[in-house]
Amino acid sequence: MMFKKLPILRVMGDSFSEELHPVVEEVPVAVIVNGRHTLTSMTSPVMLREFVIGYLYTERIIRSLDDIESIRIEDATVSVLTKNPFEILVSKKTVLSGCGGTSSFLDSTHLPQAPQGFQISPGVIQSAVKAGLESDLHVETGGIHIVGLFDKEGVAIRIVEDIGRHNALDRLIGFSLEAGIDLSGTFIICSGRISSEIARKCLIAGIPIVASRGATTTLAVTIAKQANLTLIGFVRSNRMNIYSGAERIAGAQTLSG
């Protein structure tokens, strides 16, 4: 369960009424890697295994699922044992639910290039964003972020919800690693701002296109241009802004500079 119904006093004009209203849950989840407290994440209490796998992968603590010996989940603690514990060095971090990101100093020159290989139409992007944001929990609570994984035909592979969009993306990446999905033939949509951390995680995972109903940041655009990631913002109705990687969008001219 990702929400609880809490008592509120609803105000409508001059009238007051006592009601129950759904409020999304936020819990601290501790991640222990090889006996060391590596991460505390303020997150939604679902898909914890996928979240931890995705986080360890996008932080390059692990390079593949083969690096993991075991994962144990007990209440709000996830313990991970790797096959080469003395080769994997990690530092303790706290991930806040405000979506600020958790990566260390971002050196964009060491990020991989986005994979090539397919084009999609603006209509496919627009339909995917609309479909992804129709989540019942998103509509009911208004308190979560959504990240959706779609194939190049615009078919939803998985929709993930979380109080933080970075956490949601890590969950999707962890899910994809376990499912053996080739992310080079997919794209993601998200409900919130595309930050540099979102762009970084997409590049490490090999996702070539990211689109959002919201805005982006200048650093995210810089990273996207350097790595040829297709970055699209303000996807609303029949409109969108393509900031980089326009060659993957059918009918669009390649952006220069």
C-alpha positions as CSV (number, residue, x, y, z in Angstrom):
1,M,0.0,0.0,0.0
2,M,1.4,3.4,-1.0
3,F,-1.1,5.6,0.9
4,K,-3.1,5.9,4.0
5,K,-6.4,7.6,4.5
6,L,-6.0,10.3,7.2
7,P,-8.7,12.5,8.8
8,I,-8.8,16.0,7.5
9,L,-11.1,19.0,7.9
10,R,-12.2,20.0,4.4
11,V,-13.1,23.6,3.7
12,M,-15.4,24.4,0.9
13,G,-16.3,28.1,0.9
14,D,-17.9,28.8,4.3
15,S,-18.6,25.1,5.1
16,F,-16.4,22.6,7.0
17,S,-16.6,18.8,6.9
18,E,-14.6,16.0,8.5
19,E,-13.4,13.5,5.9
20,L,-10.8,10.9,5.2
21,H,-8.3,11.8,2.5
22,P,-5.6,9.6,0.9
23,V,-2.1,10.7,1.7
24,V,1.0,9.0,0.2
25,E,3.4,7.2,2.5
26,E,6.9,8.2,3.0
27,V,9.3,5.9,4.9
28,P,13.0,5.7,5.5
29,V,14.6,2.7,3.9
30,A,18.2,1.7,4.9
31,V,20.4,0.0,2.4
32,I,23.3,-2.1,3.8
33,V,25.9,-3.2,1.3
34,N,28.5,-5.8,2.5
35,G,27.7,-4.9,6.1
36,R,28.1,-1.1,5.6
37,H,25.3,1.3,5.9
38,T,25.4,2.8,2.4
39,L,22.1,4.6,1.8
40,T,19.0,5.9,3.6
41,S,16.2,6.7,1.2
42,M,13.0,8.5,2.0
43,T,10.8,6.6,-0.4
44,S,7.5,4.8,-1.0
45,P,7.4,1.4,0.6
46,V,7.1,-0.7,-2.6
47,M,9.4,-2.5,-5.1
48,L,12.3,-2.1,-2.7
49,R,14.3,-4.9,-4.3
50,E,14.0,-3.2,-7.7
51,F,14.8,0.2,-6.2
52,V,18.0,-1.0,-4.6
53,I,19.2,-2.9,-7.7
54,G,18.5,0.2,-9.9
55,Y,20.2,2.6,-7.4
56,L,23.3,0.4,-7.1
57,Y,23.5,0.1,-10.9
58,T,23.0,3.8,-11.7
59,E,25.5,4.8,-9.0
60,R,27.9,2.2,-10.6
61,I,28.3,0.4,-7.3
62,I,27.5,-2.7,-9.3
63,R,28.0,-3.2,-13.0
64,S,25.5,-6.0,-13.5
65,L,23.1,-8.3,-11.7
66,D,26.0,-10.8,-11.6
67,D,27.8,-8.6,-9.0
68,I,25.0,-9.4,-6.5
69,E,25.3,-12.5,-4.3
70,S,22.1,-11.9,-2.3
71,I,19.4,-9.3,-1.3
72,R,17.5,-9.6,1.9
73,I,14.6,-7.3,2.9
74,E,13.6,-7.0,6.5
75,D,11.0,-4.4,7.4
76,A,12.6,-1.1,6.2
77,T,16.1,-2.5,5.8
78,V,17.6,-3.9,2.6
79,S,20.8,-5.9,3.0
80,V,22.9,-6.6,-0.1
81,L,25.9,-8.9,-0.4
82,T,28.1,-8.6,-3.4
83,K,30.3,-11.3,-4.9
84,N,33.4,-9.1,-4.6
85,P,32.9,-7.2,-1.4
86,F,36.5,-5.9,-1.2
87,E,36.4,-4.5,-4.7
88,I,33.2,-2.5,-4.2
89,L,33.7,0.8,-2.2
90,V,30.6,2.8,-1.3
91,S,29.9,5.9,0.8
92,K,27.0,6.6,3.0
93,K,24.3,8.8,1.6
94,T,20.8,10.0,2.4
95,V,18.3,10.4,-0.4
96,L,15.6,12.9,0.4
97,S,12.1,12.6,-1.1
98,G,12.4,16.1,-2.5
99,C,14.0,14.6,-5.6
100,G,17.2,16.4,-5.2
101,G,19.3,13.5,-6.4
102,T,22.1,11.7,-4.7
103,S,25.0,11.4,-7.1
104,S,28.5,12.5,-6.3
105,F,30.2,15.1,-8.4
106,L,28.9,14.8,-11.9
107,D,31.6,14.4,-14.6
108,S,29.6,14.4,-17.8
109,T,32.7,13.5,-19.8
110,H,32.7,10.0,-18.3
111,L,29.0,9.3,-19.2
112,P,28.3,6.8,-22.0
113,Q,26.7,8.0,-25.3
114,A,23.0,7.3,-25.7
115,P,22.3,4.3,-28.0
116,Q,21.2,4.8,-31.6
117,G,18.8,2.8,-33.6
118,F,15.1,3.9,-33.8
119,Q,12.8,6.9,-34.4
120,I,9.4,7.6,-33.0
121,S,6.7,10.1,-33.8
122,P,5.7,13.0,-31.7
123,G,2.3,11.4,-31.3
124,V,3.8,8.3,-29.7
125,I,5.5,10.5,-27.1
126,Q,2.3,12.5,-26.4
127,S,0.2,9.4,-26.1
128,A,2.7,7.8,-23.7
129,V,2.9,10.8,-21.4
130,K,-0.9,11.1,-21.3
131,A,-1.3,7.4,-20.5
132,G,1.4,7.4,-17.9
133,L,-0.2,10.3,-16.0
134,E,-3.6,8.6,-15.8
135,S,-2.5,6.6,-12.8
136,D,-5.3,6.3,-10.3
137,L,-3.0,6.9,-7.4
138,H,-1.6,10.0,-9.1
139,V,-5.0,11.4,-9.7
140,E,-6.4,10.5,-6.2
141,T,-3.5,11.7,-4.1
142,G,-1.7,14.3,-6.2
143,G,1.4,13.4,-4.1
144,I,3.5,11.1,-6.2
145,H,5.7,11.1,-9.3
146,I,5.3,8.7,-12.2
147,V,8.0,7.3,-14.4
148,G,6.9,5.0,-17.3
149,L,8.9,2.7,-19.5
150,F,7.6,2.3,-23.1
151,D,8.7,0.4,-26.1
152,K,9.4,2.1,-29.5
153,E,5.8,1.4,-30.6
154,G,4.5,3.3,-27.5
155,V,3.3,0.3,-25.6
156,A,3.7,0.6,-21.8
157,I,6.2,-1.9,-20.4
158,R,5.9,-0.8,-16.8
159,I,4.6,2.3,-14.9
160,V,6.2,3.0,-11.5
161,E,5.1,5.4,-8.9
162,D,7.0,7.0,-6.0
163,I,7.2,10.1,-3.9
164,G,10.5,10.9,-5.7
165,R,11.0,10.7,-9.5
166,H,14.7,9.6,-9.1
167,N,13.6,6.7,-6.9
168,A,10.9,5.8,-9.4
169,L,13.5,5.7,-12.2
170,D,15.8,3.5,-10.2
171,R,12.9,1.1,-9.6
172,L,12.3,1.0,-13.4
173,I,15.9,0.3,-14.1
174,G,16.1,-2.4,-11.5
175,F,13.0,-4.0,-12.8
176,S,14.4,-3.9,-16.3
177,L,17.7,-5.5,-15.3
178,E,15.9,-8.4,-13.6
179,A,13.6,-8.8,-16.5
180,G,16.4,-8.7,-19.1
181,I,14.9,-5.8,-21.1
182,D,17.0,-4.2,-23.7
183,L,16.6,-0.6,-22.8
184,S,18.2,0.7,-26.0
185,G,14.8,0.2,-27.7
186,T,12.8,2.0,-25.1
187,F,12.0,5.5,-23.9
188,I,10.8,6.8,-20.5
189,I,8.2,9.4,-19.6
190,C,8.1,11.2,-16.2
191,S,5.7,13.5,-14.4
192,G,8.2,15.9,-13.0
193,R,11.2,18.0,-14.0
194,I,14.0,16.4,-15.9
195,S,17.1,17.0,-13.8
196,S,20.8,16.3,-14.5
197,E,20.4,13.2,-12.3
198,I,17.5,11.9,-14.4
199,A,19.6,12.4,-17.6
200,R,22.6,10.7,-15.9
201,K,20.6,7.7,-14.9
202,C,19.1,7.3,-18.3
203,L,22.6,7.3,-20.0
204,I,24.0,4.8,-17.6
205,A,21.0,2.5,-18.1
206,G,21.2,3.0,-21.9
207,I,17.8,4.6,-22.3
208,P,18.0,6.9,-25.4
209,I,14.8,9.1,-24.9
210,V,13.3,10.8,-21.9
211,A,10.2,13.0,-22.0
212,S,8.3,14.8,-19.4
213,R,5.1,16.9,-19.0
214,G,7.3,19.2,-17.0
215,A,10.4,21.4,-17.4
216,T,14.1,20.5,-17.6
217,T,17.3,22.1,-16.3
218,T,20.2,23.7,-18.2
219,L,22.6,21.1,-16.9
220,A,20.3,18.2,-18.0
221,V,20.2,19.8,-21.5
222,T,24.0,20.2,-21.5
223,I,24.5,16.5,-20.5
224,A,21.9,15.4,-23.1
225,K,23.6,17.2,-25.9
226,Q,27.1,15.9,-25.0
227,A,25.8,12.3,-24.9
228,N,23.2,12.6,-27.7
229,L,20.3,11.8,-25.3
230,T,16.9,12.8,-26.7
231,L,15.4,15.2,-24.1
232,I,11.9,16.4,-24.4
233,G,9.9,18.7,-22.0
234,F,6.5,20.3,-21.7
235,V,4.7,17.4,-23.5
236,R,1.1,18.7,-23.3
237,S,-1.7,18.0,-25.8
238,N,-0.1,18.3,-29.2
239,R,2.9,20.4,-28.0
240,M,6.4,19.5,-26.8
241,N,9.9,21.1,-26.6
242,I,12.8,19.0,-28.0
243,Y,16.0,20.2,-26.4
244,S,18.4,17.6,-27.8
245,G,18.6,14.5,-29.9
246,A,15.9,15.6,-32.3
247,E,17.0,13.1,-34.9
248,R,15.1,10.3,-33.0
249,I,11.8,12.2,-33.4
250,A,10.3,11.6,-36.9
251,G,9.8,14.8,-38.8
252,A,12.1,16.9,-36.6
253,Q,15.3,18.5,-37.9
254,T,18.5,17.8,-36.1
255,L,19.2,20.6,-33.6
256,S,22.6,22.3,-33.9
257,G,24.9,23.6,-31.3
